[in-house]
Amino acid sequence: MERVSRLASSKAVVIFSKSQCCMCHTVKSLFSDLGVNALVHEIDQDPRGRELERALLRKGCNPSVPAVFIGGELIGGANEVMARHLNGSLKVLLKNAGAIWL
């Protein structure tokens, strides 16, 4: 749990992902299209990935990926990110975290 918190606050936007997950790909593409240089942790390629996945589930991520943190705070998964994008609040969060400037 501590490792997830440490990793999640290491950059303005942190995404925990699995390399073959289509929803993870969609979320990563969205942030890239918005000009965000997110730190992506592919937990299926991490030797301690199962431990990270269990910690993400305990933190409230269900499913465990994608799990998006902005400014060190858990935003949620694909549904929450897309909902915020559609209602315009995602860009506000990104600006406040220093992930984008416009």
N, CA, C and O atoms as a MOPAC input file, in Angstrom:
PM7 MOZYME 1SCF
protein

 N      0.82900 1    -1.19200 1     0.00000 1
 C      0.00000 1     0.00000 1     0.00000 1
 C      0.87000 1     1.25100 1     0.00000 1
 O      0.59000 1     2.21700 1    -0.71000 1
 N      1.91300 1     1.22100 1     0.79400 1
 C      2.82400 1     2.36800 1     0.86000 1
 C      3.50600 1     2.60100 1    -0.48500 1
 O      3.70800 1     3.74400 1    -0.89600 1
 N      3.86100 1     1.50500 1    -1.17100 1
 C      4.51800 1     1.63500 1    -2.47300 1
 C      3.58800 1     2.30300 1    -3.47400 1
 O      4.02400 1     3.15900 1    -4.24300 1
 N      2.31500 1     1.92700 1    -3.47700 1
 C      1.34600 1     2.54400 1    -4.37900 1
 C      1.24800 1     4.04100 1    -4.08500 1
 O      1.26000 1     4.85300 1    -5.01000 1
 N      1.15200 1     4.40800 1    -2.82400 1
 C      1.05800 1     5.82800 1    -2.45300 1
 C      2.29500 1     6.59100 1    -2.88800 1
 O      2.19900 1     7.70600 1    -3.40200 1
 N      3.45900 1     5.98600 1    -2.68100 1
 C      4.71900 1     6.63800 1    -3.06600 1
 C      4.79300 1     6.82400 1    -4.57900 1
 O      5.13900 1     7.90300 1    -5.06100 1
 N      4.46900 1     5.77200 1    -5.32400 1
 C      4.49100 1     5.84700 1    -6.78300 1
 C      3.44100 1     6.83100 1    -7.29900 1
 O      3.70300 1     7.59000 1    -8.23200 1
 N      2.26800 1     6.81700 1    -6.69700 1
 C      1.16100 1     7.67000 1    -7.14700 1
 C      1.45400 1     9.15100 1    -6.97000 1
 O      0.90400 1     9.97800 1    -7.69700 1
 N      2.30100 1     9.49400 1    -6.02800 1
 C      2.61100 1    10.90600 1    -5.79800 1
 C      3.95500 1    11.31300 1    -6.39400 1
 O      4.44200 1    12.41000 1    -6.12100 1
 N      4.56100 1    10.44200 1    -7.20600 1
 C      5.87400 1    10.74300 1    -7.76800 1
 C      5.82600 1    11.66500 1    -8.98000 1
 O      6.86300 1    12.17300 1    -9.40500 1
 N      4.64900 1    11.88800 1    -9.54000 1
 C      4.48900 1    12.75600 1   -10.69800 1
 C      3.05500 1    13.28200 1   -10.70900 1
 O      2.18800 1    12.73100 1   -10.03000 1
 N      2.80200 1    14.33500 1   -11.47000 1
 C      1.47100 1    14.94800 1   -11.49500 1
 C      0.38400 1    13.95500 1   -11.90100 1
 O     -0.70100 1    13.95600 1   -11.32000 1
 N      0.66400 1    13.10700 1   -12.89200 1
 C     -0.30800 1    12.10300 1   -13.32800 1
 C      0.38800 1    10.74500 1   -13.36200 1
 O      1.42200 1    10.57300 1   -14.00800 1
 N     -0.19500 1     9.79900 1   -12.66100 1
 C      0.33800 1     8.43400 1   -12.60500 1
 C     -0.78800 1     7.48000 1   -12.96500 1
 O     -1.89600 1     7.56900 1   -12.43600 1
 N     -0.47800 1     6.56100 1   -13.88200 1
 C     -1.46500 1     5.57400 1   -14.32200 1
 C     -0.90400 1     4.18100 1   -14.06400 1
 O      0.18000 1     3.83500 1   -14.53300 1
 N     -1.65600 1     3.39700 1   -13.31800 1
 C     -1.33100 1     1.98700 1   -13.15000 1
 C     -2.12000 1     1.24800 1   -14.21600 1
 O     -3.33300 1     1.42100 1   -14.33300 1
 N     -1.43200 1     0.42900 1   -14.98800 1
 C     -2.00000 1    -0.14800 1   -16.19200 1
 C     -1.53800 1    -1.59000 1   -16.36200 1
 O     -0.64800 1    -2.06700 1   -15.65800 1
 N     -2.16900 1    -2.26700 1   -17.31600 1
 C     -1.68400 1    -3.56300 1   -17.80000 1
 C     -1.49100 1    -3.40400 1   -19.30200 1
 O     -2.33400 1    -2.82400 1   -19.98600 1
 N     -0.39800 1    -3.91300 1   -19.79900 1
 C      0.00300 1    -3.65300 1   -21.17900 1
 C     -0.99800 1    -4.13300 1   -22.22700 1
 O     -1.06100 1    -3.54900 1   -23.30800 1
 N     -1.77300 1    -5.16300 1   -21.95000 1
 C     -2.72100 1    -5.70000 1   -22.92800 1
 C     -4.17300 1    -5.31000 1   -22.65600 1
 O     -5.08300 1    -5.87200 1   -23.26600 1
 N     -4.40300 1    -4.36800 1   -21.76100 1
 C     -5.75700 1    -3.94300 1   -21.38700 1
 C     -6.23400 1    -2.83000 1   -22.32100 1
 O     -5.59300 1    -1.78400 1   -22.42100 1
 N     -7.36200 1    -3.05600 1   -23.00400 1
 C     -7.85800 1    -2.05700 1   -23.95900 1
 C     -8.32300 1    -0.77700 1   -23.26800 1
 O     -8.14000 1     0.31100 1   -23.81500 1
 N     -8.92000 1    -0.87900 1   -22.08200 1
 C     -9.35100 1     0.32700 1   -21.37400 1
 C     -8.14200 1     1.13400 1   -20.88900 1
 O     -8.16600 1     2.36500 1   -20.88600 1
 N     -7.09300 1     0.42800 1   -20.48200 1
 C     -5.85400 1     1.10800 1   -20.08600 1
 C     -5.28400 1     1.87600 1   -21.26900 1
 O     -4.84600 1     3.01800 1   -21.12900 1
 N     -5.29200 1     1.23800 1   -22.43600 1
 C     -4.79300 1     1.88700 1   -23.64400 1
 C     -5.59400 1     3.15300 1   -23.95500 1
 O     -5.02900 1     4.18500 1   -24.31800 1
 N     -6.90700 1     3.06000 1   -23.81000 1
 C     -7.78300 1     4.20000 1   -24.07000 1
 C     -7.46900 1     5.36700 1   -23.13800 1
 O     -7.38200 1     6.51300 1   -23.57800 1
 N     -7.29900 1     5.07200 1   -21.85300 1
 C     -7.00800 1     6.12100 1   -20.87400 1
 C     -5.63100 1     6.73700 1   -21.13900 1
 O     -5.47400 1     7.95700 1   -21.08200 1
 N     -4.64700 1     5.90200 1   -21.42600 1
 C     -3.30900 1     6.42100 1   -21.72200 1
 C     -3.33400 1     7.29100 1   -22.97500 1
 O     -2.66400 1     8.32200 1   -23.02900 1
 N     -4.10100 1     6.88100 1   -23.98100 1
 C     -4.22400 1     7.67500 1   -25.21300 1
 C     -4.88600 1     9.02000 1   -24.95100 1
 O     -4.46500 1    10.04000 1   -25.49700 1
 N     -5.91600 1     9.02400 1   -24.12000 1
 C     -6.59600 1    10.27500 1   -23.78000 1
 C     -5.61500 1    11.26100 1   -23.15500 1
 O     -5.54300 1    12.41700 1   -23.57400 1
 N     -4.86600 1    10.81500 1   -22.16300 1
 C     -3.91900 1    11.71500 1   -21.50400 1
 C     -2.84200 1    12.18300 1   -22.47100 1
 O     -2.43100 1    13.34300 1   -22.42700 1
 N     -2.38700 1    11.30100 1   -23.33600 1
 C     -1.39000 1    11.69000 1   -24.33500 1
 C     -1.96500 1    12.74900 1   -25.27500 1
 O     -1.29500 1    13.73400 1   -25.58400 1
 N     -3.20500 1    12.54900 1   -25.72900 1
 C     -3.85900 1    13.51100 1   -26.61300 1
 C     -4.05500 1    14.86500 1   -25.93700 1
 O     -4.07200 1    15.89700 1   -26.60800 1
 N     -4.20200 1    14.86500 1   -24.61500 1
 C     -4.35500 1    16.11600 1   -23.86700 1
 C     -3.00500 1    16.79200 1   -23.59900 1
 O     -2.95500 1    17.89000 1   -23.04400 1
 N     -1.92100 1    16.13600 1   -23.99300 1
 C     -0.59300 1    16.70200 1   -23.79100 1
 C      0.01500 1    16.41300 1   -22.43600 1
 O      0.95300 1    17.08500 1   -22.00800 1
 N     -0.52300 1    15.40900 1   -21.76300 1
 C     -0.04200 1    15.04000 1   -20.43600 1
 C      1.05500 1    13.98500 1   -20.57300 1
 O      0.88800 1    12.98800 1   -21.27600 1
 N      2.15900 1    14.21400 1   -19.90200 1
 C      3.24200 1    13.23900 1   -19.86800 1
 C      3.09500 1    12.43400 1   -18.57700 1
 O      3.76800 1    12.69700 1   -17.58000 1
 N      2.21000 1    11.46000 1   -18.62100 1
 C      1.89800 1    10.65800 1   -17.43100 1
 C      2.98200 1     9.61600 1   -17.18400 1
 O      3.60600 1     9.11100 1   -18.11700 1
 N      3.18700 1     9.30900 1   -15.92400 1
 C      4.05500 1     8.20800 1   -15.54300 1
 C      3.17800 1     6.96100 1   -15.52100 1
 O      2.20100 1     6.90200 1   -14.77500 1
 N      3.52300 1     5.96200 1   -16.33600 1
 C      2.71600 1     4.75400 1   -16.47400 1
 C      3.46900 1     3.57700 1   -15.86100 1
 O      4.62800 1     3.31900 1   -16.18600 1
 N      2.78900 1     2.88200 1   -14.97700 1
 C      3.32500 1     1.66500 1   -14.37100 1
 C      2.54200 1     0.48700 1   -14.93600 1
 O      1.36200 1     0.30800 1   -14.63300 1
 N      3.21200 1    -0.31000 1   -15.75900 1
 C      2.59300 1    -1.51600 1   -16.31800 1
 C      2.76400 1    -2.62800 1   -15.28800 1
 O      3.82600 1    -3.24500 1   -15.20600 1
 N      1.72700 1    -2.88000 1   -14.50800 1
 C      1.88200 1    -3.80900 1   -13.38600 1
 C      2.06400 1    -5.25700 1   -13.82800 1
 O      2.56500 1    -6.08000 1   -13.06200 1
 N      1.66000 1    -5.57600 1   -15.06300 1
 C      1.89100 1    -6.94200 1   -15.53800 1
 C      3.34100 1    -7.16500 1   -15.94700 1
 O      3.74000 1    -8.29900 1   -16.21200 1
 N      4.13000 1    -6.10500 1   -16.00200 1
 C      5.54700 1    -6.21600 1   -16.34200 1
 C      6.44100 1    -5.93600 1   -15.14100 1
 O      7.66500 1    -5.89500 1   -15.26700 1
 N      5.83500 1    -5.74600 1   -13.99400 1
 C      6.55900 1    -5.47600 1   -12.75200 1
 C      6.68300 1    -6.77400 1   -11.96500 1
 O      5.68900 1    -7.47900 1   -11.78800 1
 N      7.88500 1    -7.10500 1   -11.48900 1
 C      8.03500 1    -8.33200 1   -10.70300 1
 C      7.13500 1    -8.36400 1    -9.46500 1
 O      6.76900 1    -9.44100 1    -8.99200 1
 N      6.77900 1    -7.19300 1    -8.94300 1
 C      5.89900 1    -7.11700 1    -7.76900 1
 C      4.49800 1    -6.65100 1    -8.16500 1
 O      3.78400 1    -6.03600 1    -7.37300 1
 N      4.12400 1    -6.95800 1    -9.40800 1
 C      2.85000 1    -6.50100 1    -9.94600 1
 C      1.63100 1    -7.01100 1    -9.20200 1
 O      0.66700 1    -6.26800 1    -9.01300 1
 N      1.65700 1    -8.25900 1    -8.77800 1
 C      0.51100 1    -8.81000 1    -8.03100 1
 C      0.32500 1    -8.06800 1    -6.70900 1
 O     -0.80200 1    -7.81200 1    -6.28600 1
 N      1.42500 1    -7.73000 1    -6.07100 1
 C      1.37000 1    -6.96100 1    -4.82400 1
 C      0.77000 1    -5.57600 1    -5.08700 1
 O     -0.06000 1    -5.10100 1    -4.31100 1
 N      1.19000 1    -4.93000 1    -6.18100 1
 C      0.62800 1    -3.63100 1    -6.55000 1
 C     -0.86600 1    -3.74800 1    -6.83900 1
 O     -1.65300 1    -2.89600 1    -6.42500 1
 N     -1.24700 1    -4.79700 1    -7.54400 1
 C     -2.65800 1    -4.97700 1    -7.88600 1
 C     -3.51500 1    -5.16300 1    -6.63500 1
 O     -4.59800 1    -4.58700 1    -6.53300 1
 N     -3.03700 1    -5.96000 1    -5.68900 1
 C     -3.77500 1    -6.13800 1    -4.42800 1
 C     -3.89500 1    -4.80300 1    -3.67900 1
 O     -4.94500 1    -4.49700 1    -3.11500 1
 N     -2.82900 1    -4.02000 1    -3.67700 1
 C     -2.86100 1    -2.71900 1    -2.99400 1
 C     -3.84500 1    -1.77100 1    -3.67900 1
 O     -4.54800 1    -1.01900 1    -3.00300 1
 N     -3.90100 1    -1.79900 1    -4.99500 1
 C     -4.84700 1    -0.95100 1    -5.72000 1
 C     -6.28800 1    -1.35700 1    -5.40200 1
 O     -7.15600 1    -0.49900 1    -5.24000 1
 N     -6.53600 1    -2.64600 1    -5.31400 1
 C     -7.88000 1    -3.11700 1    -4.95700 1
 C     -8.25500 1    -2.65900 1    -3.55200 1
 O     -9.39400 1    -2.25900 1    -3.31300 1
 N     -7.29100 1    -2.71700 1    -2.61100 1
 C     -7.56300 1    -2.26100 1    -1.23600 1
 C     -7.79900 1    -0.75700 1    -1.18800 1
 O     -8.53000 1    -0.26800 1    -0.32700 1
 N     -7.18000 1    -0.01900 1    -2.11500 1
 C     -7.34000 1     1.43500 1    -2.16100 1
 C     -8.68800 1     1.83900 1    -2.75000 1
 O     -9.07800 1     3.00400 1    -2.66800 1
 N     -9.39900 1     0.88200 1    -3.34200 1
 C    -10.71800 1     1.17500 1    -3.88000 1
 C    -10.81600 1     1.09200 1    -5.38500 1
 O    -11.86600 1     1.41000 1    -5.94400 1
 N     -9.77300 1     0.68300 1    -6.05300 1
 C     -9.80000 1     0.54300 1    -7.50400 1
 C    -10.41100 1    -0.80200 1    -7.85800 1
 O     -9.82700 1    -1.84700 1    -7.56900 1
 N    -11.57300 1    -0.78300 1    -8.47600 1
 C    -12.20700 1    -2.02800 1    -8.86800 1
 C    -12.87300 1    -1.81700 1   -10.22600 1
 O    -13.90800 1    -1.15400 1   -10.28800 1
 N    -12.32700 1    -2.35100 1   -11.30400 1
 C    -11.17400 1    -3.23200 1   -11.37400 1
 C     -9.88600 1    -2.48800 1   -11.03200 1
 O     -9.86400 1    -1.26200 1   -10.93300 1
 N     -8.83100 1    -3.24700 1   -10.85700 1
 C     -7.57200 1    -2.66300 1   -10.37200 1
 C     -6.91900 1    -1.73900 1   -11.38400 1
 O     -6.19500 1    -0.82200 1   -10.99500 1
 N     -7.15300 1    -1.95400 1   -12.67200 1
 C     -6.56800 1    -1.09500 1   -13.70000 1
 C     -7.61300 1    -0.75000 1   -14.74500 1
 O     -8.52800 1    -1.54500 1   -14.96000 1
 N     -7.52400 1     0.37900 1   -15.39300 1
 C     -6.55500 1     1.41900 1   -15.10400 1
 C     -6.89800 1     2.13200 1   -13.79900 1
 O     -8.06500 1     2.29900 1   -13.44700 1
 N     -5.87100 1     2.53700 1   -13.11000 1
 C     -6.03400 1     3.32700 1   -11.88900 1
 C     -5.28100 1     4.62900 1   -12.10500 1
 O     -4.06300 1     4.62500 1   -12.28500 1
 N     -6.00100 1     5.73900 1   -12.08600 1
 C     -5.42100 1     7.03900 1   -12.40700 1
 C     -5.33500 1     7.89300 1   -11.15100 1
 O     -6.31100 1     8.06300 1   -10.41900 1
 N     -4.14700 1     8.42100 1   -10.92400 1
 C     -3.89300 1     9.34000 1    -9.81700 1
 C     -3.47600 1    10.67400 1   -10.41000 1
 O     -2.59700 1    10.73400 1   -11.27000 1
 N     -4.10500 1    11.73200 1    -9.95100 1
 C     -3.74100 1    13.08800 1   -10.37900 1
 C     -3.42500 1    13.87400 1    -9.12700 1
 O     -4.24500 1    13.96600 1    -8.21300 1
 N     -2.23100 1    14.43900 1    -9.09200 1
 C     -1.79500 1    15.17100 1    -7.90400 1
 C     -1.73500 1    14.28400 1    -6.67700 1
 O     -1.95800 1    14.75100 1    -5.56000 1
 N     -1.43600 1    13.00600 1    -6.87400 1
 C     -1.33300 1    12.06300 1    -5.76300 1
 C     -2.65300 1    11.52000 1    -5.26200 1
 O     -2.67200 1    10.67300 1    -4.36800 1
 N     -3.76200 1    11.99200 1    -5.82100 1
 C     -5.09400 1    11.55700 1    -5.39000 1
 C     -5.69500 1    10.58500 1    -6.40100 1
 O     -5.58300 1    10.78700 1    -7.61000 1
 N     -6.32600 1     9.54400 1    -5.90300 1
 C     -6.98000 1     8.57700 1    -6.78000 1
 C     -8.19200 1     9.23000 1    -7.43900 1
 O     -9.09900 1     9.71500 1    -6.76200 1
 N     -8.19200 1     9.23300 1    -8.77000 1
 C     -9.32800 1     9.74200 1    -9.52900 1
 C    -10.28200 1     8.60000 1    -9.84200 1
 O    -11.50200 1     8.76500 1    -9.81700 1
 N     -9.70800 1     7.43800 1   -10.13700 1
 C    -10.51600 1     6.26600 1   -10.42300 1
 C    -10.04100 1     5.56000 1   -11.66900 1
 O     -8.89100 1     5.69600 1   -12.08700 1
 N    -10.94800 1     4.80500 1   -12.25400 1
 C    -10.64700 1     4.03400 1   -13.44700 1
 C    -11.13800 1     4.72300 1   -14.69800 1
 O    -11.35800 1     5.93400 1   -14.71600 1
 N    -11.30700 1     3.93500 1   -15.74400 1
 C    -11.69400 1     4.47200 1   -17.04600 1
 C    -13.02800 1     5.21200 1   -16.99300 1
 O    -13.15600 1     6.28600 1   -17.58100 1
 N    -14.02100 1     4.66200 1   -16.30200 1
 C    -15.33900 1     5.31900 1   -16.24700 1
 C    -15.25300 1     6.69600 1   -15.61000 1
 O    -15.83200 1     7.65600 1   -16.11700 1
 N    -14.53700 1     6.79400 1   -14.50800 1
 C    -14.42900 1     8.07900 1   -13.80700 1
 C    -13.62900 1     9.09700 1   -14.62800 1
 O    -13.98000 1    10.27600 1   -14.68200 1
 N    -12.56700 1     8.63400 1   -15.25400 1
 C    -11.74500 1     9.53100 1   -16.07900 1
 C    -12.56000 1    10.04600 1   -17.25900 1
 O    -12.54900 1    11.24300 1   -17.54900 1
 N    -13.26200 1     9.15100 1   -17.93700 1
 C    -14.05100 1     9.56700 1   -19.10400 1
 C    -15.19700 1    10.48600 1   -18.70400 1
 O    -15.50000 1    11.43900 1   -19.42200 1
 N    -15.83700 1    10.21600 1   -17.57600 1
 C    -16.91500 1    11.08700 1   -17.10700 1
 C    -16.38300 1    12.48600 1   -16.81800 1
 O    -17.01000 1    13.48100 1   -17.18000 1
 N    -15.22800 1    12.55900 1   -16.16600 1
 C    -14.62400 1    13.86700 1   -15.87700 1
 C    -14.20400 1    14.57800 1   -17.16000 1
 O    -14.31900 1    15.79900 1   -17.26600 1
 N    -13.72000 1    13.81200 1   -18.13000 1
 C    -13.33100 1    14.41400 1   -19.40500 1
 C    -14.55600 1    15.01200 1   -20.10000 1
 O    -14.50200 1    16.12700 1   -20.61900 1
 N    -15.65300 1    14.26400 1   -20.10400 1
 C    -16.86100 1    14.73000 1   -20.77900 1
 C    -17.50100 1    15.92700 1   -20.08900 1
 O    -18.07300 1    16.79000 1   -20.75600 1
 N    -17.41400 1    15.99300 1   -18.74400 1
 C    -18.03500 1    17.14000 1   -18.06100 1
 C    -17.07700 1    18.32100 1   -17.89400 1
 O    -17.45200 1    19.34800 1   -17.33000 1
 N    -15.83900 1    18.17700 1   -18.38500 1
 C    -14.89000 1    19.28800 1   -18.37300 1
 C    -14.04900 1    19.41600 1   -17.11900 1
 O    -13.18000 1    20.28600 1   -17.05400 1
 N    -14.28200 1    18.57300 1   -16.11800 1
 C    -13.53300 1    18.72800 1   -14.86700 1
 C    -12.14500 1    18.08500 1   -14.90600 1
 O    -11.31200 1    18.37300 1   -14.04700 1
 N    -11.88400 1    17.21400 1   -15.89500 1
 C    -10.56900 1    16.57400 1   -15.97500 1
 C     -9.47900 1    17.59800 1   -16.24600 1
 O     -8.42500 1    17.55800 1   -15.61100 1
 N     -9.71300 1    18.51000 1   -17.17300 1
 C     -8.69600 1    19.52400 1   -17.49700 1
 C     -8.41300 1    20.42100 1   -16.29900 1
 O     -7.27300 1    20.83800 1   -16.09500 1
 N     -9.42900 1    20.72000 1   -15.51300 1
 C     -9.23100 1    21.54000 1   -14.31000 1
 C     -8.30500 1    20.81700 1   -13.33800 1
 O     -7.38000 1    21.41900 1   -12.79300 1
 N     -8.55300 1    19.52900 1   -13.12200 1
 C     -7.69600 1    18.74100 1   -12.24200 1
 C     -6.25800 1    18.71600 1   -12.76500 1
 O     -5.30500 1    18.86600 1   -12.00000 1
 N     -6.11800 1    18.52600 1   -14.06400 1
 C     -4.78500 1    18.47000 1   -14.66000 1
 C     -4.05100 1    19.80100 1   -14.54400 1
 O     -2.84800 1    19.82800 1   -14.28600 1
 N     -4.77000 1    20.89900 1   -14.73400 1
 C     -4.15900 1    22.23400 1   -14.57600 1
 C     -3.73000 1    22.45400 1   -13.12700 1
 O     -2.62400 1    22.92800 1   -12.86900 1
 N     -4.59500 1    22.11400 1   -12.19600 1
 C     -4.27300 1    22.31500 1   -10.76500 1
 C     -3.09200 1    21.47800 1   -10.31600 1
 O     -2.35400 1    21.86900 1    -9.41200 1
 N     -2.90900 1    20.31100 1   -10.95500 1
 C     -1.79700 1    19.42500 1   -10.59200 1
 C     -0.50500 1    19.80900 1   -11.31900 1
 O      0.56100 1    19.27100 1   -11.02000 1
 N     -0.60000 1    20.74200 1   -12.27300 1
 C      0.57500 1    21.15000 1   -13.03900 1
 C      0.91200 1    20.20000 1   -14.17000 1
 O      2.04000 1    20.20400 1   -14.66100 1
 N     -0.04200 1    19.38700 1   -14.59400 1
 C      0.20100 1    18.43200 1   -15.66800 1
 C      0.01500 1    19.05200 1   -17.05100 1
 O      0.61100 1    18.59100 1   -18.02400 1
 N     -0.80800 1    20.09300 1   -17.13700 1
 C     -0.98700 1    20.84700 1   -18.37800 1
 C     -1.02700 1    22.33100 1   -18.02600 1
 O     -1.27200 1    22.71400 1   -16.88200 1
 N     -0.78200 1    23.14100 1   -19.03000 1
 C     -0.70500 1    24.58200 1   -18.77800 1
 C     -1.86500 1    25.35700 1   -19.38700 1
 O     -2.13200 1    26.48100 1   -18.96200 1
 N     -2.54900 1    24.80300 1   -20.34900 1
 C     -3.61200 1    25.54300 1   -21.03800 1
 C     -4.97300 1    25.31400 1   -20.42800 1
 O     -5.96300 1    25.87100 1   -20.90100 1

